[in-house]
Amino acid sequence: MTPPVPPVAPVPPVASVLPVGDRALLVECAGSPEALALWRRLLAARPRGVVEPVVAARTVLVRVEEGGLDRVRRLLEAMVAPGGGADDGAGAGVGAAGRPPDDDLAAAGREVVLDTVYDGADLATVADALGSSVEALVARHAATRWTSAFLGFAPGFAYLTAEDWPEVARHDTPRTRVPAGSVAVAGPWSAVYPAPSPGGWQLLGRTSAAVWDVDRPVPALLVPGTRVRFRACRADAVVPRGTVPSTTRVPPATPGPPVTRVPPPASPAGRARPCLEVLRTGPLCLVEDLGRRGHLASGVPTSGALDRRAAVAANRLVGNDRDRAVLEVLLGGLVVRALDDVVVAVAGARAPLALEVDGVVVRPVPGRPVLLPAGATLTLGTPEQGLRTYLAVRGGFDAPAVLGSRATDLLSGLGPPPVAAGDVLPVLPPPGAAVPAAADDAAHDVPPGPDHLVRVVPGPRADWITPRARALLLSRPWVVTDRSNRVGLRLAGPVLDRATTAELPSEGTVPGAVQVPPDGRPVVFLADHPVTGGYPVVAVVRDADLDALAQVRPCERLRFREVADPRPG
């Protein structure tokens, strides 16, 4: 995937607040400076009910707590009204995340100077397109004062804007691999690639600065609002890759969302123990919890278990806290051997279970915890309905926490790699809660296929498709294609025609957003979706219906039923 080029388009003359499903609001601003100002103000105030704001090209997406939509909407409307916003609703100065406000957010934006070798493959091409020499192009790019408008596409990928930079076309065919540290331009933007990836932007040079490092207190070097200057230098003057050049001025107090550090729960001995050996896996097996929070502004999605209800149910069956790490098993096929006595449970898609102890095979009762004695093997077969089964172990699976979560995010490349045969999975010490005695019949409450119905509310860009396309979206079944994954469900059906030829600047997105890309066939975002996107969101699945999407198989059909009220219910 290549980073999109957010285009420039007309904006409304006054700010407006639009619902994005039942758990988010989108504030349209006059431009990037106004969006940045509102984002910083929300971070500083941390109003009650606000989970996290996401700044984009000309908008701020505000995720809200359950039931807080009306209150936060009134607050935002007051903040963007002329002369409004005296009361940001912060109360005691502690927001939904339970963190105090950051005083440094009120200060002027910091400046980062990036030593850059201008030897990019596209220097001559861009210079020719702009009618200048290569030397003049280098001088112009280095003399330009850039500002990080927002992050998207990938963790740490900052879209840098400047008042006097010209539009530059990107490549028609993206490169399959752009090296980390590449300095590039496209549209009205410049950027530094944080990691190797495909890309269609024009390459001007390279820097050794690590613009993304999960081991830093704030992983993204170029958080929104950062002023950026590129300084031309010789190749032999660049410091080794992975460091921040000494000429880069980064104050100790770095603006931006603080990183939540979550240490692994400790046992009396302070260590996890090896517990399960993986003998075989099916198509895909991942470690997941309920996701990482507080990093949307750095381009990091929440991720986590796609069927949150099933993951919580599996944890509850073994007496765990709801957010302990579990295994997300796609279409069964998992076989594990116990290296010690351990209690496990499964939830989600009802996979047939086979427990073998000393050569004797038994079939555990669904919805109940299962004791695996040392040496026993447990096999998860293929479920007849549904797609994902969740395996919990008492204590929770151990894995290195990345940005406060053990979840595997396939789009961002964060978290542990997929579970493979031969892996030995450590387990954290058991919690204090007892294993419940009663069965949970709802642990496998997966909607039967092949037809699935989910409720949607109109999206913030519902008017970007024609009335006929709107009727098609809501009146017919859509076939889930085999190109679907944890990023989103790709749907096959008729083309949804656009009502406007305008291009949409990148905006924050949410799980359940129904986007319409240029080919006219909708995509429904899931947990590993990109933080920002440049395609119109024409509908949003209710939060309560998201778990059902995790269980829809390729070739099954999905229908949308519109409900007008965006509030939960």
C-alpha positions as CSV (number, residue, x, y, z in Angstrom):
1,M,0.0,0.0,0.0
2,T,1.3,3.5,-0.8
3,P,0.5,6.6,1.3
4,P,-2.3,8.5,-0.3
5,V,-1.9,12.1,-1.3
6,P,-4.5,14.1,0.5
7,P,-5.7,16.6,-2.1
8,V,-6.7,20.2,-1.5
9,A,-10.5,20.8,-1.8
10,P,-12.9,23.6,-0.8
11,V,-13.9,23.8,2.8
12,P,-17.0,25.1,4.6
13,P,-16.8,28.7,5.6
14,V,-17.6,27.9,9.2
15,A,-16.8,25.0,11.4
16,S,-19.4,22.2,11.7
17,V,-19.7,19.1,13.8
18,L,-20.8,15.8,12.1
19,P,-21.6,12.5,13.7
20,V,-19.3,9.5,12.8
21,G,-21.4,6.6,14.0
22,D,-22.3,6.4,17.7
23,R,-18.9,6.8,19.2
24,A,-17.2,9.7,17.3
25,L,-17.7,13.2,16.0
26,L,-16.0,15.0,13.1
27,V,-15.2,18.7,13.4
28,E,-14.7,20.5,10.0
29,C,-12.3,23.4,10.3
30,A,-11.3,26.2,8.0
31,G,-7.9,24.7,7.4
32,S,-4.9,22.9,8.9
33,P,-3.9,25.6,11.4
34,E,-7.4,25.7,12.8
35,A,-7.6,21.9,13.0
36,L,-4.2,21.8,14.8
37,A,-5.3,24.5,17.2
38,L,-8.5,22.6,18.1
39,W,-6.6,19.3,18.5
40,R,-4.1,20.8,20.9
41,R,-6.8,22.5,22.8
42,L,-8.7,19.2,23.3
43,L,-5.5,17.5,24.4
44,A,-4.8,20.2,26.9
45,A,-8.3,20.3,28.3
46,R,-9.1,16.6,28.2
47,P,-12.8,17.1,28.5
48,R,-14.9,14.4,30.1
49,G,-16.3,12.0,27.6
50,V,-13.6,12.5,25.1
51,V,-11.5,9.4,24.5
52,E,-9.0,10.7,22.0
53,P,-8.9,13.4,19.2
54,V,-7.3,12.8,15.8
55,V,-6.2,15.7,13.7
56,A,-6.1,15.4,9.9
57,A,-5.8,17.8,6.9
58,R,-8.7,20.1,7.8
59,T,-10.7,18.1,10.4
60,V,-10.5,16.8,13.9
61,L,-12.1,13.4,14.7
62,V,-13.1,13.1,18.3
63,R,-13.7,9.6,19.7
64,V,-16.1,9.7,22.7
65,E,-17.1,7.4,25.5
66,E,-20.2,5.3,25.3
67,G,-23.3,7.5,25.9
68,G,-21.3,10.7,25.6
69,L,-22.1,11.7,22.1
70,D,-24.7,14.5,22.9
71,R,-22.6,16.1,25.6
72,V,-19.4,16.1,23.6
73,R,-21.2,17.5,20.6
74,R,-22.5,20.4,22.6
75,L,-19.1,21.0,23.9
76,L,-17.5,21.0,20.5
77,E,-20.1,23.3,19.0
78,A,-19.4,25.7,21.8
79,M,-15.7,25.5,21.2
80,V,-15.8,26.2,17.5
81,A,-18.5,28.9,17.7
82,P,-17.3,32.5,17.2
83,G,-16.0,33.7,20.6
84,G,-17.0,30.4,22.2
85,G,-15.2,27.8,24.2
86,A,-14.5,29.6,27.5
87,D,-15.4,26.3,29.3
88,D,-13.8,23.3,27.8
89,G,-15.6,21.0,30.1
90,A,-12.5,19.5,31.6
91,G,-13.8,19.6,35.1
92,A,-11.0,18.6,37.5
93,G,-8.5,18.6,34.7
94,V,-8.5,14.9,34.2
95,G,-10.1,13.4,31.1
96,A,-11.4,10.0,30.1
97,A,-8.0,8.5,30.0
98,G,-7.4,9.5,33.6
99,R,-4.3,11.6,32.8
100,P,-3.6,15.2,33.8
101,P,-3.4,17.9,31.1
102,D,-0.1,18.5,29.4
103,D,1.0,22.1,30.1
104,D,3.5,22.0,27.2
105,L,0.7,21.7,24.7
106,A,-0.1,25.4,25.3
107,A,3.5,26.4,24.3
108,A,4.6,27.2,20.8
109,G,5.4,24.2,18.5
110,R,8.9,22.9,18.7
111,E,11.3,22.7,15.7
112,V,13.1,19.7,14.4
113,V,16.0,20.0,12.0
114,L,16.6,17.0,9.9
115,D,20.0,16.6,8.2
116,T,19.2,15.4,4.7
117,V,21.3,14.1,1.8
118,Y,19.5,15.2,-1.4
119,D,20.4,12.3,-3.7
120,G,16.9,11.0,-4.3
121,A,16.0,9.1,-7.5
122,D,13.3,11.7,-8.5
123,L,15.3,14.9,-8.0
124,A,15.7,15.6,-11.7
125,T,12.1,14.6,-12.5
126,V,10.6,17.0,-9.9
127,A,13.0,19.8,-10.8
128,D,12.0,19.5,-14.5
129,A,8.3,19.4,-13.6
130,L,8.7,22.6,-11.6
131,G,10.9,24.3,-14.3
132,S,13.9,24.6,-12.1
133,S,17.4,23.2,-11.7
134,V,18.2,20.4,-9.2
135,E,20.2,22.8,-7.2
136,A,17.3,25.3,-7.0
137,L,14.9,22.5,-6.0
138,V,17.2,21.4,-3.2
139,A,17.6,24.9,-1.9
140,R,13.8,25.5,-2.1
141,H,12.9,22.3,-0.2
142,A,15.5,23.0,2.5
143,A,14.5,26.7,2.9
144,T,10.8,25.9,3.2
145,R,9.4,26.0,6.7
146,W,7.3,22.8,7.1
147,T,4.7,22.0,9.8
148,S,3.5,18.5,10.7
149,A,-0.2,18.7,9.9
150,F,-1.2,15.1,10.9
151,L,0.0,11.5,10.9
152,G,-1.5,8.7,8.9
153,F,-0.8,5.9,6.4
154,A,1.6,4.3,8.9
155,P,2.9,4.9,12.4
156,G,5.2,8.0,12.4
157,F,4.3,9.0,8.8
158,A,3.8,12.8,9.1
159,Y,2.2,14.8,6.4
160,L,4.2,18.1,6.3
161,T,2.6,21.2,5.0
162,A,3.9,24.6,3.9
163,E,2.3,27.7,2.6
164,D,4.4,28.2,-0.5
165,W,5.2,24.7,-1.7
166,P,3.9,23.8,-5.2
167,E,1.8,20.7,-6.1
168,V,3.9,17.7,-7.2
169,A,2.3,14.7,-8.9
170,R,3.1,11.3,-7.5
171,H,4.1,8.3,-9.6
172,D,1.4,6.6,-11.5
173,T,2.8,3.2,-10.5
174,P,4.1,3.1,-6.9
175,R,7.5,1.6,-6.1
176,T,7.3,-1.8,-4.4
177,R,9.8,-0.6,-1.7
178,V,10.8,2.8,-0.5
179,P,13.7,2.8,2.1
180,A,13.1,4.0,5.6
181,G,14.3,7.6,6.0
182,S,13.4,8.6,2.4
183,V,12.5,12.3,2.1
184,A,9.6,12.6,-0.4
185,V,7.1,15.0,-1.8
186,A,3.6,14.5,-3.4
187,G,0.7,16.8,-3.8
188,P,1.2,19.8,-1.5
189,W,3.0,17.7,1.1
190,S,6.4,16.5,2.1
191,A,7.1,13.5,4.3
192,V,9.8,11.1,5.7
193,Y,9.1,7.4,5.4
194,P,9.4,5.9,8.9
195,A,9.9,2.3,7.7
196,P,10.4,0.5,4.4
197,S,7.1,0.3,2.5
198,P,5.6,0.6,-1.0
199,G,5.2,4.2,-2.0
200,G,4.4,6.5,-5.0
201,W,5.8,9.7,-3.7
202,Q,8.7,11.5,-5.4
203,L,12.0,10.8,-3.7
204,L,14.2,13.8,-3.1
205,G,16.7,12.5,-0.5
206,R,17.2,10.7,2.8
207,T,17.7,11.4,6.4
208,S,19.1,9.2,9.2
209,A,16.7,10.6,11.8
210,A,14.4,7.9,13.3
211,V,11.0,9.5,12.9
212,W,9.4,6.5,14.6
213,D,10.8,4.6,17.6
214,V,8.5,2.7,20.0
215,D,11.2,2.9,22.7
216,R,10.9,6.7,22.9
217,P,8.5,8.3,25.4
218,V,6.7,9.7,22.4
219,P,7.4,7.3,19.5
220,A,6.6,9.8,16.7
221,L,9.3,12.4,16.2
222,L,7.1,14.7,14.0
223,V,3.9,14.9,16.1
224,P,1.2,17.2,14.7
225,G,2.2,20.9,15.2
226,T,5.9,20.2,15.0
227,R,7.8,22.7,12.8
228,V,10.3,20.9,10.5
229,R,13.3,22.1,8.6
230,F,15.4,20.0,6.3
231,R,19.1,20.9,6.2
232,A,21.1,19.8,3.2
233,C,24.3,18.0,4.1
234,R,26.9,15.6,2.5
235,A,26.5,11.9,2.8
236,D,29.5,11.5,5.1
237,A,28.0,14.0,7.5
238,V,24.9,11.9,8.2
239,V,24.9,10.0,11.5
240,P,24.1,6.3,11.6
241,R,20.5,5.3,10.9
242,G,18.3,4.9,14.0
243,T,19.5,8.0,15.8
244,V,18.3,11.5,16.1
245,P,21.0,13.9,14.7
246,S,22.6,16.2,17.3
247,T,21.4,19.1,15.2
248,T,17.8,18.1,15.8
249,R,16.3,20.1,18.6
250,V,13.9,18.1,20.6
251,P,12.9,19.5,24.0
252,P,12.5,17.2,26.9
253,A,8.8,17.9,27.1
254,T,7.6,16.7,23.7
255,P,4.1,17.8,22.6
256,G,1.7,15.0,21.8
257,P,-0.2,12.2,23.4
258,P,1.8,10.6,26.2
259,V,2.6,6.9,25.8
260,T,0.8,4.5,28.1
261,R,3.4,2.1,29.6
262,V,1.8,-1.0,30.9
263,P,4.2,-3.4,32.6
264,P,3.3,-7.1,32.5
265,P,1.5,-8.3,35.7
266,A,4.0,-9.8,38.1
267,S,3.8,-13.1,40.0
268,P,5.3,-13.5,43.4
269,A,8.4,-14.8,41.7
270,G,8.0,-12.0,39.1
271,R,8.0,-14.2,36.0
272,A,5.7,-15.9,33.6
273,R,6.0,-19.6,33.0
274,P,6.1,-21.6,29.8
275,C,2.7,-23.2,29.5
276,L,1.5,-24.2,26.0
277,E,3.5,-25.6,23.1
278,V,2.0,-24.9,19.6
279,L,1.9,-28.1,17.6
280,R,-0.1,-26.8,14.6
281,T,-2.0,-23.7,13.6
282,G,-4.7,-23.0,11.0
283,P,-4.7,-20.1,8.5
284,L,-3.9,-17.5,11.1
285,C,-3.4,-17.3,14.9
286,L,-2.6,-14.0,16.6
287,V,-2.1,-12.7,20.1
288,E,-4.7,-10.1,20.9
289,D,-6.1,-8.1,23.8
290,L,-8.5,-5.1,23.7
291,G,-6.0,-2.9,21.9
292,R,-3.6,0.0,22.4
293,R,-5.0,3.5,23.3
294,G,-3.6,7.0,23.2
295,H,-1.6,6.8,20.0
296,L,-4.0,7.7,17.2
297,A,-2.3,11.0,16.6
298,S,0.9,9.1,15.9
299,G,-0.8,7.0,13.3
300,V,-1.3,4.0,15.4
301,P,-4.8,2.4,15.3
302,T,-6.3,0.8,18.4
303,S,-6.2,-2.7,16.9
304,G,-7.0,-5.6,19.3
305,A,-9.5,-8.5,19.1
306,L,-12.0,-8.1,16.3
307,D,-14.7,-9.8,18.3
308,R,-14.3,-8.0,21.6
309,R,-17.3,-9.6,23.2
310,A,-15.9,-13.1,22.5
311,A,-12.4,-12.2,23.8
312,V,-13.9,-10.8,27.0
313,A,-16.2,-13.9,27.4
314,A,-13.2,-16.3,27.1
315,N,-11.3,-14.3,29.7
316,R,-14.3,-14.3,32.0
317,L,-14.6,-18.1,31.8
318,V,-11.1,-18.5,33.2
319,G,-11.4,-15.8,35.8
320,N,-9.1,-13.3,34.0
321,D,-9.4,-9.5,33.8
322,R,-11.3,-8.6,30.5
323,D,-8.1,-7.2,28.8
324,R,-5.7,-10.2,29.3
325,A,-4.2,-11.4,26.0
326,V,-5.9,-14.3,24.2
327,L,-5.3,-16.2,21.0
328,E,-7.5,-15.1,18.0
329,V,-7.8,-18.3,15.9
330,L,-9.0,-18.0,12.3
331,L,-11.0,-21.0,11.1
332,G,-9.7,-23.3,13.8
333,G,-6.8,-25.7,13.1
334,L,-4.9,-24.9,16.3
335,V,-3.3,-27.8,18.3
336,V,-1.5,-27.0,21.6
337,R,0.2,-29.2,24.2
338,A,0.1,-28.3,27.9
339,L,3.6,-28.1,29.5
340,D,2.0,-27.6,32.9
341,D,-1.5,-27.8,34.4
342,V,-3.5,-25.0,33.0
343,V,-7.1,-23.8,32.7
344,V,-8.3,-22.6,29.3
345,A,-11.6,-21.6,27.7
346,V,-12.8,-20.8,24.2
347,A,-15.4,-18.3,22.9
348,G,-16.5,-16.9,19.6
349,A,-17.0,-19.1,16.6
350,R,-18.0,-22.6,18.0
351,A,-14.9,-24.7,17.0
352,P,-15.3,-28.4,17.9
353,L,-12.8,-29.2,20.7
354,A,-10.9,-32.4,21.3
355,L,-8.9,-32.9,24.5
356,E,-6.5,-35.9,24.5
357,V,-5.2,-37.0,27.9
358,D,-3.1,-40.2,28.1
359,G,-4.4,-41.4,24.8
360,V,-8.1,-40.9,25.7
361,V,-10.0,-38.2,23.7
362,V,-12.9,-36.3,25.3
363,R,-15.1,-33.5,24.0
364,P,-15.2,-30.5,26.4
365,V,-18.6,-28.9,27.0
366,P,-18.8,-25.5,25.2
367,G,-19.0,-22.4,27.3
368,R,-17.1,-23.9,30.3
369,P,-13.5,-23.7,31.4
370,V,-11.3,-26.7,30.6
371,L,-8.5,-28.1,32.7
372,L,-5.5,-29.2,30.6
373,P,-3.2,-31.4,32.7
374,A,0.5,-31.4,31.8
375,G,1.1,-33.4,28.6
376,A,-2.5,-33.1,27.3
377,T,-3.3,-31.8,23.8
378,L,-6.2,-29.6,22.8
379,T,-7.4,-29.4,19.2
380,L,-9.6,-26.6,17.8
381,G,-11.4,-27.9,14.8
382,T,-13.0,-25.8,12.0
383,P,-16.2,-24.0,13.2
384,E,-19.4,-24.6,11.1
385,Q,-20.3,-21.0,11.4
386,G,-18.3,-17.9,12.2
387,L,-14.7,-17.1,11.5
388,R,-12.8,-16.4,14.7
389,T,-12.5,-18.4,17.9
390,Y,-10.8,-17.0,21.0
391,L,-8.6,-19.2,23.3
392,A,-8.0,-17.8,26.8
393,V,-5.7,-19.2,29.4
394,R,-5.9,-18.5,33.1
395,G,-3.5,-15.7,33.8
396,G,-3.4,-14.6,30.2
397,F,-0.8,-15.1,27.5
398,D,2.5,-13.2,28.0
399,A,4.1,-11.2,25.2
400,P,6.1,-8.0,25.1
401,A,3.8,-5.0,25.5
402,V,4.3,-2.5,22.7
403,L,2.8,0.9,23.4
404,G,0.8,-0.5,26.3
405,S,-0.7,-3.5,24.5
406,R,0.2,-7.1,23.5
407,A,-2.1,-6.9,20.5
408,T,-0.8,-7.8,17.0
409,D,-1.6,-5.0,14.5
410,L,-1.1,-6.4,11.0
411,L,-1.3,-3.1,9.2
412,S,1.2,-1.2,11.5
413,G,3.4,-4.2,12.1
414,L,3.2,-3.7,15.9
415,G,3.0,-6.5,18.5
416,P,4.1,-10.1,18.4
417,P,4.3,-12.0,15.1
418,P,1.6,-14.5,14.2
419,V,1.7,-17.7,16.3
420,A,3.5,-20.6,14.5
421,A,4.1,-24.3,15.1
422,G,6.9,-24.8,17.5
423,D,6.2,-21.7,19.5
424,V,6.1,-22.1,23.3
425,L,3.7,-19.6,24.8
426,P,4.3,-18.2,28.3
427,V,1.4,-17.5,30.6
428,L,1.2,-14.9,33.3
429,P,0.4,-15.8,36.9
430,P,-3.3,-16.4,37.6
431,P,-5.4,-13.6,38.9
432,G,-7.1,-13.6,42.3
433,A,-10.5,-14.2,40.9
434,A,-11.9,-17.7,40.9
435,V,-12.9,-19.6,37.8
436,P,-16.6,-19.3,37.5
437,A,-18.6,-22.5,38.1
438,A,-21.5,-21.7,35.8
439,A,-21.4,-22.2,32.0
440,D,-21.7,-19.2,29.7
441,D,-24.1,-20.2,26.9
442,A,-23.6,-16.8,25.3
443,A,-19.8,-17.3,24.8
444,H,-20.5,-18.8,21.4
445,D,-23.3,-16.5,20.4
446,V,-22.2,-16.0,16.8
447,P,-24.8,-14.7,14.2
448,P,-25.5,-17.6,11.8
449,G,-24.6,-17.1,8.2
450,P,-24.6,-16.8,5.3
451,D,-26.7,-13.6,5.5
452,H,-25.7,-11.0,8.1
453,L,-27.5,-7.7,9.0
454,V,-25.8,-4.8,10.7
455,R,-27.1,-1.4,11.7
456,V,-25.5,1.7,10.2
457,V,-26.0,5.4,10.6
458,P,-25.4,7.9,7.8
459,G,-21.7,8.8,7.6
460,P,-20.2,12.3,7.6
461,R,-19.9,12.1,3.8
462,A,-23.2,10.4,3.0
463,D,-23.9,13.1,0.4
464,W,-20.8,12.2,-1.6
465,I,-22.6,9.4,-3.4
466,T,-25.7,9.7,-5.5
467,P,-29.2,9.0,-4.1
468,R,-29.3,6.0,-6.3
469,A,-26.0,4.7,-4.9
470,R,-27.4,5.4,-1.4
471,A,-30.4,3.3,-2.1
472,L,-28.2,0.5,-3.5
473,L,-26.0,0.5,-0.4
474,L,-29.0,0.0,1.9
475,S,-31.3,-2.2,-0.3
476,R,-29.2,-5.1,-1.5
477,P,-26.8,-7.7,0.0
478,W,-23.1,-7.3,-0.5
479,V,-20.8,-10.2,-0.9
480,V,-17.7,-10.3,1.4
481,T,-14.7,-11.0,-0.8
482,D,-11.6,-13.1,-0.1
483,R,-9.5,-9.9,0.0
484,S,-11.0,-9.1,3.4
485,N,-8.8,-9.1,6.4
486,R,-8.3,-7.5,9.8
487,V,-8.1,-4.1,8.1
488,G,-11.5,-4.3,6.6
489,L,-14.2,-6.2,4.8
490,R,-14.0,-5.6,1.0
491,L,-17.5,-6.0,-0.6
492,A,-18.5,-7.0,-4.1
493,G,-21.6,-5.6,-5.7
494,P,-22.7,-2.8,-8.0
495,V,-20.6,0.3,-8.3
496,L,-21.6,3.2,-6.0
497,D,-21.5,6.4,-8.1
498,R,-20.0,9.6,-6.7
499,A,-22.2,12.7,-6.5
500,T,-19.2,15.0,-6.7
501,T,-15.9,15.0,-8.6
502,A,-14.2,16.8,-5.7
503,E,-11.4,15.0,-3.8
504,L,-11.6,14.6,0.0
505,P,-8.7,15.7,2.1
506,S,-7.7,12.9,4.6
507,E,-9.9,12.6,7.6
508,G,-9.8,10.5,10.8
509,T,-11.6,7.1,10.5
510,V,-13.2,4.7,13.0
511,P,-13.9,0.9,13.0
512,G,-17.1,0.3,11.2
513,A,-16.6,3.2,8.7
514,V,-18.0,2.3,5.3
515,Q,-15.7,4.0,2.8
516,V,-16.2,4.2,-1.0
517,P,-12.9,4.1,-2.8
518,P,-12.5,5.2,-6.5
519,D,-13.7,1.8,-7.8
520,G,-17.1,2.4,-6.2
521,R,-17.2,-0.8,-4.1
522,P,-17.5,-0.2,-0.4
523,V,-15.0,-1.3,2.3
524,V,-16.0,-1.6,6.0
525,F,-13.1,-0.8,8.3
526,L,-12.2,-3.2,11.1
527,A,-9.8,-2.9,14.0
528,D,-6.5,-2.6,12.1
529,H,-7.8,0.1,9.8
530,P,-5.6,3.2,9.0
531,V,-6.0,6.1,11.3
532,T,-6.8,8.5,8.5
533,G,-8.2,8.0,5.0
534,G,-9.0,10.1,1.9
535,Y,-12.2,8.3,0.7
536,P,-15.7,9.4,1.7
537,V,-17.3,7.6,4.7
538,V,-20.9,7.2,3.6
539,A,-22.1,5.1,6.5
540,V,-20.8,3.9,9.9
541,V,-21.7,0.6,11.6
542,R,-23.0,0.9,15.1
543,D,-20.4,0.1,17.8
544,A,-22.6,-2.7,19.2
545,D,-22.6,-4.5,15.8
546,L,-18.9,-4.4,15.1
547,D,-18.3,-7.8,16.8
548,A,-20.6,-9.4,14.3
549,L,-18.4,-8.3,11.4
550,A,-15.5,-10.2,12.9
551,Q,-17.4,-13.5,12.2
552,V,-18.5,-12.9,8.6
553,R,-16.8,-15.3,6.2
554,P,-15.7,-14.6,2.6
555,C,-18.5,-15.3,0.2
556,E,-21.2,-14.6,2.8
557,R,-23.5,-11.7,2.4
558,L,-23.8,-8.5,4.4
559,R,-26.8,-6.2,4.5
560,F,-27.0,-2.7,6.0
561,R,-30.0,-1.4,7.8
562,E,-30.0,2.4,8.4
563,V,-31.0,3.9,11.7
564,A,-31.3,7.6,11.8
565,D,-30.3,8.3,15.5
566,P,-26.5,8.0,15.9
567,R,-26.8,7.5,19.7
568,P,-26.4,4.0,21.0
569,G,-29.6,2.0,21.4
